[in-house]
């Protein structure tokens, strides 16, 4: 059995950001996870919606920033950043901050004395004084109950596909009005599929941040933070999680919803010009119709296709992490599947930290995006080095 001071579970942008901060603080740690694995499973051809500074891992001005990567490798790519370039960038960061990443899978996390014991898929065990869960959102896919009775060949989530060109020649019904649904529809259309988008709301929201940035010129930094989360007037607030978490919950909740509402990047508009988009079309029922699928709207309209692809996003629920057993989960103070976190993003289980989307209830919507790694990594590193009180938690909504 091996021993480490801090085990970081996950080697995506958040896990790598934490590794960079711990490395910089001289804290002994081990990163466990397959680097950038979640991103490698996303549909080919996708691009990142975030702007340049918000796409950097750990720090947009540091030695592992996107600018540093391009300077070091001579890579040349445009904006928005293509998925394949972001993956290559993440692997470059991993080689610098976590070159000895343990790529094995953790199957169980249990408390052991004042620390934790991790069981690996090969039966090996690792003892850690602290654990940082940076395991991403892969287990959290939101799969609407309307499609539960359909086989995977008729209905699937956008997260289930790496290559959407497999649907060439088929009629695909895309459900959703956010970036994932809209970009998947564009990729399907460009791959030769007959696509139709079904949106529950009566309108689509397009993000025109880049246009406003250009109009504001040198004054844009007064209104928009480099984290690129939230609209004009809100961006600067959510960019300071330490402040955001101290706002009344009655202010936090609507602000968070405003910052993460389903929306598409403006560069998708032209690509979807020839794709039919039906608004105010909530799906009430999905029925198998031979080797096809028939959807029925709340208003009684029907539409038939060869496949339903739902771009319905993700719903955080840490109880769905396969390595977190019922005993540990029962000891973590939660609100709706989110862990309630205190300084250093530490849970009610001393020494157990959560970064990324699970931290968004306590520290705001920035935690759902790559740019939140700047704050989370430093906060965790400071907590590990300073060992602050574990009794300071975010306010309970009850």
Secondary structure as UniProt FT lines:
FT   STRAND          2..9
FT   HELIX           13..24
FT   TURN            25..26
FT   STRAND          29..32
FT   TURN            35..36
FT   HELIX           37..40
FT   TURN            44..45
FT   HELIX           53..55
FT   TURN            60..61
FT   TURN            63..64
FT   HELIX           66..73
FT   HELIX           83..97
FT   TURN            99..100
FT   STRAND          106..112
FT   TURN            113..114
FT   STRAND          115..120
FT   TURN            121..122
FT   STRAND          125..133
FT   HELIX           138..140
FT   HELIX           145..147
FT   TURN            148..149
FT   TURN            152..154
FT   STRAND          155..157
FT   HELIX           158..160
FT   HELIX           164..167
FT   TURN            168..169
FT   STRAND          171..175
FT   HELIX           179..190
FT   TURN            191..192
FT   STRAND          194..198
FT   STRAND          206..207
FT   HELIX           209..216
FT   HELIX           217..219
FT   HELIX           220..223
FT   TURN            226..227
FT   TURN            232..234
FT   HELIX           235..238
FT   HELIX           241..244
FT   TURN            245..246
FT   HELIX           249..260
FT   STRAND          264..265
FT   HELIX           266..268
FT   HELIX           270..272
FT   TURN            273..274
FT   STRAND          276..278
FT   STRAND          283..289
FT   TURN            290..291
FT   STRAND          292..297
FT   TURN            298..299
FT   STRAND          302..305
FT   STRAND          307..310
FT   HELIX           318..320
FT   TURN            322..323
FT   HELIX           326..331
FT   STRAND          334..335
FT   TURN            336..337
FT   STRAND          338..339
FT   HELIX           343..345
FT   TURN            350..351
FT   STRAND          352..354
FT   HELIX           357..359
FT   HELIX           360..363
FT   HELIX           365..368
FT   HELIX           370..372
FT   HELIX           373..386
//
